[in-house]
Amino acid sequence: MNLKINNRFSTELPADTDETNVTRQVNNACFSYVTPKTPSKPQLIHFTEEVLDLIGISKEEAKSTVFTNVFSGKEILPNTRPYSMSYAGHQFGNWAGQLGDGRAIILTEIEHNQQNYTLQLKGAGMTPYSRRADGLAVLRSSIREHLCSEAMFHLGVPTTRSLSLILTGDQVLRDVMYDGHPEYEKGAIVCRVAPSFIRFGNFELFSSQNDLKTLKLLADFTIKYYFPEIKGTPKESYIQFFNEVANKTREMVLQWQRVGFVHGVMNTDNMSILGLTIDYGPYGWLEDYNPNWTPNTTDRENRRYRFGNQPHIALWNLYQLANALFPLIEEAAPLETILHDYQSLYEADYADMMRNKLGLVTQKENDNQLLHILTENLQLTETDMTIFFRKLSQIKKEESVENAFSVITDSFYTTDAITSQIKDSWLYWFTQYLNRLQQEDTTDADRKLSMDKVNPKYVLRNYMAQVAIEAAEKEDYSILEELHVLLKNPYQEQEQFEKWFAKRPDWAREKIGSSMLSCSS
């Protein structure tokens, strides 16, 4: 492998002077040098061809022992020094102080086709930021991250990518539900790829330590390489930078809401400064449309990170970033303006996004009421979000209200639960919707095409990942590969995969891994 090394972050920003790999507080440093744990018997399970192309590795090279050794942490690339980032954060709304990459180790930054990418191993061992953990990851969570990163990319959601999935050959002790019953699981490592893994928490750390020198270095570095269009005085640059981050964050969350994705752990240390979906832990996908659902068992009581609250949490997190950047700006008004504008901009974007999901091109006065009634109706009985919106494109303008209703009945989990009152509510909505379609010039065929581009037929339903995991634990990787292929084209019909266009099966309703997940990965 002939990768073009271009380590900007570790060359231009201050390193931790203490190079011992023990858990500790780190000051005045953006990262600490770390050596990955040597796996006993690394075995490549899967790689992503498109990500190979991104970073300049051939398919043949990916099948080599060198590839497996490098991306399992067994061998270090020449002229590189792996490191872990230092950052802080708010976790579930509470200040947690220094956190950092507890089990993520950046191998290097590389340049390919005039783009820079950071290659990061997740699960490669202890770092100074591991706190009480072991820095390792298991096959179960690594499959979920590997599949979901790529699924999100092909859905059109900003995300980090996944290059490879490698078994370490080692056993890792995990208590899946934190109930005092730990068991050994297969260890695994994912190589994540992104332009940068800088988070809100990187800025929060230095601001909280009153280390304004490093805070300024980090902000200037981030603007220089990731927001080069920003010009002006330092103060103007930092304000523009915050505005760009707010816009990118808003767009990311809007796309989550479009496809029914629930991140599960929207702590500020899990928020990318580039507006990328990052850190795939106890995430989940809405099966039935339920704004109050969260997959994360840790959050079950307060449901802070529930689906319907994600736009608000993104704004809350932006407030924390604004506080962190304030010492560089020393003026609250411009930051407050950006934060204030977020809400109205998001509401406008959300209305446009929902109009697209409904196949509406023009804006009409009563659209908000149409959307409001729809979201209320979707909660009257368990209604599969993905199937509902995908089926909706089959409705014709001249359809009768009864026929329109019958088109989407497949999305109901229990047809016996459709009382006459629920049906009347739907018939009322379809009356409004069909009237609204009459006000559009778009043909039925064109509308279907446009709707099918924003309403996926296939998403990585929670049970699908679990089926792949259970097979992989028996060394059968065929379902992993099948899902990987399927999710490359989530908007295409792909009749050969029709079995995956189905509601969550009953066995998955309360199954660990299919409906409930923990941060134990």
N, C-alpha and C positions, 0 to 999 in steps of 0.2 A: 504494500500500500504506500502510495506516494502522496501523502496529504500535505497541503501547503499550510504550515503552522503560522498563525498570526495572533499571538497572545497579547491583545491590547489591554484587557482588564488587569491581568497580573503584572504587566509591564509598567503600566501608567499609574496604578493606584497602590496605596501603601499596604504592605504585607505585615502579617503578625510576626514580630521578631522572635517569639517563642515557637520553636518548631517541634516541641514535644506533643504527642497526640494524646493528651489527657483532657477530660472535660474541665472547662474553666471559663472565667470571664476574659474576654478579649477586648482590648482598648486600642483606639487610634489605628485600626486596621480594617480593610475591606474584605480580607480573606486570610485563611491560614493554609499553609502547605500541608498536604496529607498524602500518605501512601495507601492506596487501596489494599484491602485484605486479599491475600492470595487464595483463590478458590481451589478446592482440592481436585476437582475433576470437571472443569467447565465443558458444557455441551450446548451448542447452538440449537435452539428450537425453531426460531423464526426470524426473518428479517424483512424489512419493507423496501421493495425495489425503488420506489420513487424517492425515498430518503437517501438511499445509496447514491442515486443520481445527483441529488442536491449537494452532497458533500464530496463527490468525485471518487467514489469507490465502485469498482465493477462487480458484477454478479459473481464472477469467478473468484475475485479477491474475497468476497463475503463468505465464500465456502471454505476458505483457507483456515488453517490452524492459527495463523497470525491474527486474523480477524477475531476469532473466538477468544484468543488470549488477551488481545488489547481491550475488547469491549466487555470482558469479564473482570478486568483489573489485574490480570495475571502478569501481563507485560506492559511496561510503560513506553509510549512512543518516544523515539529519539528527540532530543531538544525540547522536551516538555517537562513540566512539574505540576502534577495534579494538585488541586486545592479545593477548599470548601468556603463558601461565602458566609460572611458575618452579617446578620440582620436581627431586628427585633420585631415586635408586633403586638397587636391586640387580638386575643383569642376569645371568641364568644363574647366580645364586647368588653373584655377586661385586659388591662395592660399586663403583658407577660414578661416584659424586659427582654434581655438578650435571648434569641432563639438560634438562628443560623441553620446551615445545612447539616442536619443531624444524621442523615444517611444519604446525602447526595454529594458526589465528588466530581468536580469538573476535570475532565482529562486534559482538554486543551480547547483553544479557539482555532478554527481553520478558515481559510478563504478559498472559495471556489466560484468561478464565474462572477467575480467582482462582488460576491456576497460573503459576509462573515457569519459563521455559525459556531455556537458553543456546544460541545459534546459533553454530556453529563451522565454519569452512572448513578442509578438509584439502587441502593442496596449493597454497596461495595465496602461496607464496614464503618467502623467508628471514626468520628471526627471530634475536634474540640467542642463541637456543638451538640453532641449526641445526648447530653444530659444523662438520664438513667437508662437509655436504650442501647441497643447493640449495633445500630447502623445498618442492619441487614433488612432484606425484604424476602417475601415468600412468593412461590409460583402463583398462588391464587391472586394476590393483589397485582403482581407484575403482568399477568395476562389481562387483567382489567385495564391497566394503564396502557398497555401496548395496543389493545383493540380500540379503546375509546379515543386515544389521541388521533388515530387515523380516521376513525368514524367521524369525529368532529370536523376534521379538516375537509373531508369530502362532503359534509353537510354544508360547508361554507361558514363554519364558525371559527373565529380566530383561536389558534391553539398551538401549543408546543407539539412536536412530532415525536414519533418513536422509531428508532433505527432498528433495534434488535432486542431479542428476548433470549436470555442465556441461563441455563441451569448451572448452579455453582458446584453441585455434587455434595453440598453440605446440608445438614439438617438445622432448622431454625425453630426455636421454641416460641409459640404464640398462643395467647389466650384470646380466642376470636371474639368472644362476647364479654370479656372482662368479668367472668363469673367464677374465677378461681379454678378453671379446668384447662390449664395449658396443655397443648399437644405439639409434638414435633411435626414440622411441615418441610417440604422441599424448598431450599433456598434458591433465589433467582435474582437476576439483575437485568434491568431495562436500561438501554442507552437513549436518553432523551436529547432532542436536538431543537435548538431555538436560536434566533439571533442573539438573545441575551436572556439570562434568568434573573435580572435585577427586579426587585420587588418593592412595593411600598415600604416594607419593613426595613430595607437597607437605609432609607432616608430617616426613618423613625429612630433607628439605633443611634446615629450620630447626633441627631437633634436632642434626643433624651440625655445623651452624655455631655451635651453642650460642647461637642467637638465640631465647631463650626468650620474649622480648616478642612477636615475630611469630608464634611457634609458638602462644602463648596466644590471640592475636588470631584466628588461623586456626581454632583449635579452637572458640573461642566463637562465631565467625561460622557455622561448619558446624552446630553444635548449634542455634543460634538459628533458622536457616532450614530445616534438613533433618531435625532431630530435636527439634522443639519440645515434644514430650511429656516430654523429659528435664528434671527439676527437681532441686533440692537444692544442696548446697555445690559450689563449683567442682570439688573433688576427686571428689566423688560423681558429678558430671555427666560428668567425663572417663572414669570407670570404666564408667558406663552407656553412654556413647558407644561405647567400645571393644566392649562386649558387643553392642550393636546392629549394629556393623559386622561383628563375627564371625558373628552370626546371618545377616545379609544375604549375606555372602560364602559361607557354608555352603549356603544355599538356592540361590544362583546356580550353584555347582559341582555340586550335586545335579541340577539341571536339565540341565546339560551332559551329565552321565553318563546321564541318562534318554534323551536323544535321540542320543547318540553324537557330540557336538561336541568337537573338540580345538582349543583356543585357539592353541597353538603358541608363544606368547611371554608366559608368565605372569610377567614381571618385575614388581617392585613398582611401577614407574612406569606399568604397564598395569593396575593394580588400582583400580577405582572405589570410592570411600568409600561409595557408595550401593548397592554390590553389583550394579552393572550390568555386563554384558559390554561391554567397551570396546576400541577399537583392533583392528579386524579386519585383520590382516596375513596371515602365512602360516598361517591357520587351515585346518582340514579336517574332514571328516566320516568317521567309521568306515564303510568299505564292508564288508569282512569284519571280524568281531569280533576285534580284536587289541589287548589292553591296552597292548602295547609300542609301538604305532604313534604316530609324530609326523609331521606334514606338513612341519615346518620343517627344511630342509637344514642350517641352521646348528647344529641340535641333534641331527644324525643320529648322532654318535658316542656322546654320553652319554645321549641321550633323556631329559633331565631333565623335559621338559614332555610326555611321552607320556601317552596317554589315561588309563591306570590310575593315574598318579601325580598327577593334577590335584588330588584332594582333599588329598593330603599337601602339595603345593606351596602351596595356599591357606593351609594352617595355617602353613607356614614363613614365608609372606609376612605373616601376622598377627603372628608373633613379631617381625618387623622393625617393624611398626607399633606394637606394644606397646613396643618399645625406644624408638621415637621419642616416644611419649606419656609415657614414664616420668618425665621431668623435671617434668611438670605434676602428677604423682600422688605421686611419691617413695615409693611402696610397691609392692613386686613381687607380694605375695601375691594381691591381687584379680585382677591381670592373669594370673597363673599359673593361677588357678582357671578363668578363662574359657578360656584356651588348653587346659587339661587337659580341660575339659568338651566342647570342640569334637569330639574324637575319638569319644567315646561317643554324643554327639548325632548326629554324622554317620552313624555305623554304624546307629543306630536309624532315622534318616530314610531311609537307603539301603535298608534291609530293607523298610520300608513302601513305598518307591517301586517296588522290584522286585516286591513282592506285587501292587501295582496293575498293573504291566505283565503279570503272570501272571493277573490277574483274581481274585485272592484277597482276600476282605474280612476274614476272621478271621485271627488269629495262632495258629500252632501251633508246638509245640516243635521239630519237625524242619524248619521252613521254611528255616533257615540252610543245612542240608545240601542241601535241594532247590536252593537258589540256587547253592551252591558247585558242585554237580555240573553244573548248567546252564552256568555260566561256563566250566567245564573243557571240556564237550562242544562249546561254540561255537568252541573253538580247535582241535578235533581235525582239522578241515579247513576251508578257507575258507568261512565261513558269513556271508551278508549280514545284518547286524544289523537293519536297518530292515525288510527283507522277512520275516525270521524272526518278529519280534514281531508284525508286522501279520497274518501268516498264522495265528499261534497262536490268535487270537480265533475262528477258524472251527471249532476243534475242539469237539466235543460231549462232554458228561460221559460218555455211554454208548458213546463211540467205542471201537473196538478199538485196541490199542496199535499194531498195524501200520498201521491207517488214519490214526491220529494222526500217525505218523511220515511217512506219504506226503503229508500236508497241507503239511509244511514243507520237503519236498525241493527245491522251487523256490529255496529260499534258499542252496543249496549251489552254489558256483562251478563245481566239477567233480564231477559225479555219479560219474564213473569212480573218483574218489578215495575213495568210500565203501566201505571194506573191511568185511568181516563183523564185525570187531572194533569198528569205529566204529559200525556199525549197532546192534550189541548194546549199546553204551554208551547210544545214544539210546533204544533200546527199554526199557532199564532205567529211564532218566529218565522216559520217558513213562508207564511203569507207576506210578512214584511220583506223577507229576503228576496222572494221571487219578484215582488213589486220593484225592489231596488235593482235587481238584475235587468228589469225592463228599461231602466233609465240609462243603461250602458249600451254603447254601440258595438261592443265586442261580440263576435260570434261565439256560439257554444264551444266550437272546436278550439278557437284561439284562447278562450278563457280557460278551458281545461289544460291546455299546454302551459299557460302561465302559472296556474294554480299548482300543477304537478311539479313545477320547478322550485316551489317554496314550501310545499307540504310533502315531506319525505314519505315514501312507502315503507322504508326500513330504517329503524334506529336500533342501537345496541340495547335492546330491552334487558332488564336486570337478569331475567331467567336465562337469556341466551348466553350471556357471559358465564353464568354458573354452569350451564350444560358443557360449554367449552372447557371450563376449569376441571370439572369432574372427569371428563374424558382424558384431559392432559395429565391429571394426576395418575392415570393408569397408562401413561405413555402413548396415548392416542391423540395425535395433534391434528387430526383431519377436520374436526369441527372448528378449531382455531383458524385453520387455513380457509375453510368454507366461509366463516363469518368475515374474515379479512377481505376476501374477494367480494362477497355480497355488499359490504359496507363501503366499497369504493364507488358504487353507483346507487346511492340511496334513493334517488329520484326516478330511476329507471324501473320498468315493470319487472324485469328479470323473472319470468314465469317459472324458470327452473328452481327458483328459491321460494316459491309461493308459500311453502309451509311456514316461513318466518313472518309472513304477513298475517299475524294471528294475535288474538288477545292473550294476555298472560294466562297460562294454564292454572287450574285450581291448586295443583301441588306447590306452585311457586308463591301463593298468596302470602304465607307467613314464614316461608323458608329462609333461613339465614343465608345471605349471599344473593337472594332473589328479591327480598323486600326489605330486609334489615341488614345494615352494614355497620361496622365499627371502624375506628381508625387503626385497628390492630392489623397491620399489613407488613 
